[in-house]
Amino acid sequence: MPVRQTLSKADIQLSYLEWNQGKEPLLLLHGLGDHALVWSSLGEYLAADYHIVAPDMRGHGESSKPEKDYSFESAIADLEALMDHLGWTSAHIVSHSWTGKLAVIWARQNPQRLRSMVLIDPIFIWKMPSLFRLTFPLLYRFLSFLKAMGPFTSYAQAEQTAKQLNQFQGWSPLQQKVFQAGIEQKPDGSWGSKFTIAARDGIFDDVLRVPGFTIPLETPALFVQPEQGLNRQEWQIKPYKTYLKNFRLYRTPGNHWPFLTAPQAFQQTIAAFLAEYQENHSHDR
């Protein structure tokens, strides 16, 4: 079982889960509105070989929820501080959705930190036109997973809504655990996500404002393309093939959340990619 830890920074408290059995550093980064527990199965699967840390990103889960400051810059600074705290100079990064774009920006700014990166169905890799921001309210309606934010009049209503969402398809024990850990009763008696509106708006703002790719990157990268994910067209994959010089693509079952909806195939994919990296770089150590 992972241990829940907290890193106190000057501006926030960063909560994280740690599986501290193996040696090789591995950082697991969740997507928008999720939290570290989405990695429970993968953490367990890889724990013997890796020292694994999965943070609740700021604004999510058990970490602090400031009113503002949800830029990529702040999120990357959180991760750098976490790595320093752990004594890691570099790590493998597994990232999902919005943090897929974060990993690419991080690899561009500070490439020595990333041994490799796994990008699971990443979103909005390009900078978006400012006109796009006007459609934010529409976008939030379209991104059905955000319906899990609430508010709900009761826990039962929240659970009923969750069961209809893509990330909870199948309603496995893991999915139930993830849902339950991400929701809380508010002071007014209603129920809602621990993920805040300020975090949602701040993260989206930066996702649309900041370009992902600007220069070619050498970091070994695996693009995980779920069968029912968001990246189904060749034009969506093309920027990754163009800018990532050490790129491979792997199709896996499941939707945008393969680690929750088709975990076994997903875990094997990640394990194989990381093991191959180890093999290829064992002589470098």
C-alpha positions as CSV (number, residue, x, y, z in Angstrom):
1,M,0.0,0.0,0.0
2,P,1.2,3.5,-0.7
3,V,1.9,5.9,2.1
4,R,0.2,9.4,2.1
5,Q,2.9,12.1,2.6
6,T,2.9,15.9,2.6
7,L,5.5,18.4,1.3
8,S,5.1,21.9,2.8
9,K,6.1,24.6,0.4
10,A,6.1,28.3,1.1
11,D,2.9,28.8,-0.9
12,I,1.1,25.4,-0.7
13,Q,1.0,22.0,0.9
14,L,1.5,19.3,-1.7
15,S,0.0,15.9,-0.8
16,Y,1.3,12.8,-2.5
17,L,1.2,9.0,-2.4
18,E,4.5,7.1,-2.2
19,W,5.3,3.5,-3.0
20,N,8.9,3.2,-1.7
21,Q,10.0,-0.4,-2.6
22,G,12.0,-0.1,-5.9
23,K,14.9,2.2,-6.8
24,E,14.2,3.8,-10.2
25,P,12.3,7.1,-9.7
26,L,8.9,7.3,-11.3
27,L,6.5,10.2,-11.0
28,L,2.8,9.7,-11.9
29,L,0.8,12.9,-12.8
30,H,-3.0,12.8,-13.0
31,G,-5.3,14.8,-15.3
32,L,-7.8,17.5,-14.7
33,G,-10.2,16.9,-11.9
34,D,-8.6,13.7,-10.8
35,H,-6.2,12.9,-8.0
36,A,-3.3,10.5,-7.1
37,L,-5.5,7.5,-6.3
38,V,-6.2,7.0,-10.1
39,W,-2.7,5.4,-10.2
40,S,-3.5,2.8,-7.5
41,S,-3.3,-0.2,-9.9
42,L,-0.3,1.0,-11.8
43,G,1.5,1.9,-8.6
44,E,0.9,-1.6,-7.2
45,Y,1.9,-3.2,-10.5
46,L,5.3,-1.4,-10.7
47,A,6.1,-1.0,-7.0
48,A,8.7,-3.7,-6.8
49,D,11.0,-2.1,-9.4
50,Y,10.3,1.6,-9.0
51,H,10.3,4.3,-6.3
52,I,6.9,5.7,-7.2
53,V,5.4,9.1,-6.2
54,A,2.0,10.3,-7.3
55,P,1.1,13.9,-6.2
56,D,-2.3,15.5,-5.9
57,M,-1.6,18.5,-8.2
58,R,-2.4,21.9,-6.7
59,G,-6.2,22.5,-6.6
60,H,-6.8,18.7,-6.5
61,G,-7.4,16.0,-3.9
62,E,-5.7,16.6,-0.6
63,S,-3.3,19.3,-1.8
64,S,-3.8,23.0,-1.1
65,K,-6.4,24.9,-3.3
66,P,-5.2,28.5,-3.7
67,E,-7.6,31.0,-5.3
68,K,-5.2,31.7,-8.1
69,D,-1.8,30.6,-9.6
70,Y,-2.6,27.5,-11.7
71,S,0.0,28.1,-14.4
72,F,2.2,25.4,-15.9
73,E,5.1,27.3,-14.3
74,S,3.6,26.9,-10.8
75,A,2.8,23.2,-11.3
76,I,6.3,22.5,-12.7
77,A,7.8,24.3,-9.7
78,D,5.8,22.1,-7.4
79,L,7.1,19.0,-9.1
80,E,10.7,20.3,-9.0
81,A,10.4,21.0,-5.3
82,L,8.9,17.5,-4.8
83,M,11.9,15.9,-6.7
84,D,14.4,17.9,-4.7
85,H,12.7,16.8,-1.5
86,L,12.9,13.2,-2.6
87,G,16.6,13.6,-3.6
88,W,15.8,12.9,-7.2
89,T,17.8,14.6,-9.9
90,S,15.7,13.0,-12.7
91,A,12.7,10.6,-13.0
92,H,10.4,8.8,-15.5
93,I,7.2,10.8,-15.9
94,V,3.8,9.2,-16.6
95,S,1.3,11.9,-17.4
96,H,-2.4,12.0,-18.4
97,S,-4.4,14.5,-20.4
98,W,-3.6,18.1,-19.2
99,T,-0.3,16.9,-17.5
100,G,0.7,15.4,-20.9
101,K,1.1,18.9,-22.1
102,L,2.8,19.8,-18.8
103,A,5.4,17.0,-19.3
104,V,6.2,18.3,-22.8
105,I,6.7,21.9,-21.6
106,W,8.8,20.6,-18.7
107,A,10.9,18.5,-21.0
108,R,11.5,21.6,-23.2
109,Q,12.4,23.8,-20.2
110,N,14.4,21.4,-18.1
111,P,15.2,18.2,-20.1
112,Q,17.7,16.8,-17.6
113,R,14.8,16.2,-15.2
114,L,13.0,13.7,-17.4
115,R,14.5,10.2,-18.1
116,S,11.5,9.4,-20.2
117,M,7.9,10.5,-20.5
118,V,4.6,8.6,-21.1
119,L,1.9,10.8,-22.5
120,I,-1.6,9.3,-22.0
121,D,-4.1,10.8,-24.4
122,P,-2.7,14.3,-23.9
123,I,-4.9,17.4,-24.8
124,F,-4.6,20.8,-26.5
125,I,-0.9,20.5,-27.4
126,W,-1.0,23.8,-29.4
127,K,-1.7,27.3,-28.2
128,M,-5.3,28.1,-28.8
129,P,-6.7,31.3,-30.4
130,S,-8.0,33.7,-27.7
131,L,-11.5,33.5,-29.4
132,F,-11.6,29.9,-28.1
133,R,-11.8,31.2,-24.5
134,L,-15.3,32.6,-25.3
135,T,-16.4,29.0,-25.7
136,F,-15.2,28.0,-22.2
137,P,-18.8,27.5,-20.8
138,L,-19.6,25.3,-23.9
139,L,-16.4,23.4,-23.4
140,Y,-17.2,22.6,-19.8
141,R,-20.5,21.2,-20.8
142,F,-18.8,19.1,-23.5
143,L,-16.2,17.7,-21.1
144,S,-18.7,15.5,-19.4
145,F,-16.2,14.3,-16.7
146,L,-16.4,17.7,-15.2
147,K,-20.0,16.9,-14.2
148,A,-18.5,15.0,-11.3
149,M,-17.7,18.4,-9.8
150,G,-21.3,18.9,-8.7
151,P,-22.8,20.4,-6.7
152,F,-25.1,17.6,-5.7
153,T,-27.9,17.6,-3.1
154,S,-26.8,14.2,-1.7
155,Y,-24.0,11.7,-1.8
156,A,-26.4,9.3,-3.6
157,Q,-27.1,11.8,-6.4
158,A,-23.3,12.3,-6.8
159,E,-22.7,8.6,-7.1
160,Q,-25.6,8.1,-9.5
161,T,-24.1,10.8,-11.8
162,A,-20.6,9.4,-11.5
163,K,-21.7,5.9,-12.6
164,Q,-22.7,7.4,-16.0
165,L,-19.4,9.1,-16.6
166,N,-16.7,7.7,-18.9
167,Q,-14.0,7.5,-16.3
168,F,-16.2,5.3,-14.1
169,Q,-17.4,2.9,-16.8
170,G,-17.7,-0.5,-15.3
171,W,-17.8,0.9,-11.7
172,S,-15.0,-1.4,-10.5
173,P,-13.8,-1.3,-6.8
174,L,-10.9,0.9,-8.0
175,Q,-13.2,3.4,-9.7
176,Q,-15.5,3.5,-6.6
177,K,-12.5,4.2,-4.4
178,V,-11.3,7.0,-6.8
179,F,-14.8,8.6,-6.9
180,Q,-15.2,8.4,-3.1
181,A,-11.7,9.9,-2.4
182,G,-12.4,12.8,-4.8
183,I,-15.7,14.0,-3.3
184,E,-16.6,15.8,0.0
185,Q,-19.5,17.3,1.8
186,K,-19.5,21.1,1.6
187,P,-20.2,23.5,4.6
188,D,-23.8,24.1,3.1
189,G,-24.5,20.3,3.2
190,S,-24.2,19.7,-0.5
191,W,-21.7,17.3,-2.1
192,G,-19.1,18.1,-4.6
193,S,-15.6,17.5,-5.9
194,K,-12.5,18.4,-4.0
195,F,-11.3,19.9,-7.3
196,T,-12.1,23.6,-7.3
197,I,-13.6,25.9,-9.9
198,A,-10.6,28.3,-9.5
199,A,-8.2,25.4,-10.4
200,R,-10.4,24.4,-13.3
201,D,-10.5,27.9,-14.8
202,G,-6.8,28.7,-14.1
203,I,-5.5,25.4,-15.6
204,F,-7.7,25.8,-18.7
205,D,-6.5,29.3,-19.1
206,D,-2.9,28.3,-19.3
207,V,-3.6,25.1,-21.3
208,L,-5.0,27.4,-24.0
209,R,-2.4,30.2,-23.7
210,V,0.9,28.2,-23.6
211,P,2.1,26.2,-26.6
212,G,3.3,22.7,-25.9
213,F,5.9,22.2,-28.7
214,T,8.2,25.0,-29.9
215,I,11.5,23.0,-30.4
216,P,12.3,19.3,-31.1
217,L,12.7,17.2,-28.0
218,E,15.1,14.3,-27.4
219,T,13.3,12.8,-24.3
220,P,12.3,9.2,-25.0
221,A,8.5,9.4,-25.2
222,L,5.6,6.9,-25.4
223,F,2.3,8.1,-26.6
224,V,-0.6,6.0,-25.3
225,Q,-3.5,6.2,-27.6
226,P,-6.7,4.6,-26.1
227,E,-9.1,3.1,-28.6
228,Q,-11.9,5.4,-27.4
229,G,-9.7,8.3,-26.4
230,L,-9.6,11.9,-27.6
231,N,-6.7,11.5,-30.0
232,R,-8.1,9.3,-32.8
233,Q,-7.0,11.2,-35.9
234,E,-3.6,11.3,-37.6
235,W,-3.6,15.1,-37.5
236,Q,-3.8,15.0,-33.7
237,I,-0.8,12.7,-33.5
238,K,1.3,14.5,-36.1
239,P,2.8,17.2,-33.8
240,Y,4.1,14.5,-31.5
241,K,5.7,12.6,-34.3
242,T,7.2,15.8,-35.6
243,Y,8.7,17.2,-32.4
244,L,9.5,14.1,-30.4
245,K,12.7,12.7,-31.9
246,N,12.5,9.5,-29.8
247,F,8.8,8.8,-30.2
248,R,6.7,5.7,-30.2
249,L,2.9,5.2,-30.3
250,Y,1.0,2.4,-28.6
251,R,-2.7,1.8,-28.9
252,T,-4.4,0.4,-25.9
253,P,-8.0,-0.6,-25.0
254,G,-10.2,1.7,-23.0
255,N,-11.3,5.4,-23.2
256,H,-9.5,8.6,-22.1
257,W,-8.9,6.9,-18.7
258,P,-7.3,3.5,-19.7
259,F,-5.8,3.1,-16.2
260,L,-9.3,3.0,-14.8
261,T,-11.3,1.4,-17.7
262,A,-8.8,-1.2,-19.1
263,P,-6.0,-1.3,-16.4
264,Q,-4.3,-4.6,-17.2
265,A,-3.4,-3.9,-20.8
266,F,-2.4,-0.4,-19.8
267,Q,-0.1,-1.5,-17.0
268,Q,1.6,-4.0,-19.3
269,T,2.2,-1.3,-21.9
270,I,3.8,1.1,-19.4
271,A,5.9,-1.7,-17.8
272,A,7.3,-2.8,-21.2
273,F,8.2,0.8,-22.2
274,L,10.0,1.5,-18.9
275,A,11.8,-1.9,-18.9
276,E,13.1,-1.3,-22.4
277,Y,14.4,2.1,-21.3
278,Q,16.2,0.5,-18.4
279,E,17.7,-2.1,-20.6
280,N,18.9,0.5,-23.2
281,H,20.4,2.8,-20.5
282,S,21.8,0.3,-18.0
283,H,25.3,0.9,-19.5
284,D,25.0,4.6,-18.9
285,R,24.8,4.2,-15.1
